[in-house]
Amino acid sequence: MDNKINVVMLCGDGESSRIMFNGIASHVNIERIVFENKVSSKVLIQRRIKKLGITTVFGQVLFILVNKLLARPSRARISQLILDYGLSDTHPPENITTFVNSINDEETINLLKKINPDAVVVNGTRIISGNVLSSVNAPFINTHMGITPKYRGVHGGYWALAMNDSANCGVTVHLVDQGIDTGGILYQDTIHPNQDDNFNTYPIHQIAKAIPLMKEALDDVREKRLKIKKSTLPSQLWYHPTILDYAKYWIQRGIK
């Protein structure tokens, strides 16, 4: 492709971000990938207690701890899925990589203004501030691991299955605004996990489906044809399951 657009990526430092980078790297010119440091667990827990209450957050923390044990045997399945889908989670080149404490730091704004990209690809960051979003005249395009607006928040694929709503178990590529997964929908697709999959492997299916959708969205930027798709689904925000939630839906519906 001769007329590749210039892209900056704003990402959390995780596997899905590396997979997305490698998935679109040959399709566009990635001028810079900016990784933000993780928010400390203490700060996250304090914020969640204020929003959800100590009982719910205690159950979420228990689930996270238990899931670390459950994640270990999932690595073989994840490696197989990465191979089957032809994905790569190798790290981006150091010469185009920048680390910041927060994606909303002034350093990010200065970098975006300097590069002035055609599009900004977002993956796994905290909520992006208005100052960052308005710093350049380019669309910010995010991958969300769920079908919006019905499964906003986190673990949208898991929650769709837990709610016996497999028709809405999937992934969304959407424009970014200052809300939580409330930006205009560009593309969506569904995934079809099997009995070998679980909470830790659903995201691999989702990112594999998201890469061609992101390419389509970036092609739309190049051709100046971005179009928001309307949805009639209800809007709901989801959080981490508690240990009781997880046990309930595993026992009742076999969703693990």
Secondary structure by P-SEA (a helix, b strand, c coil): ccbbbbbbbbbcccaaaaaaaaaccccccccbbbbbccccaaaaaaaaaacccaaaaaaaaaaaaaaaaaaccaaaaaaaaaaaacccccccccccbbbbcccccaaaaaaaaaacccbbbbcccccccccccccccbbbbbbbccccccccccaaaaaaaaaccccccbbbbbbbccccccccccccbbbbbccccccccaaaaaaaaaaaaaaaaaaaaaacbbbbbbbcbbbbbbccccaaaaaaaaaacccc
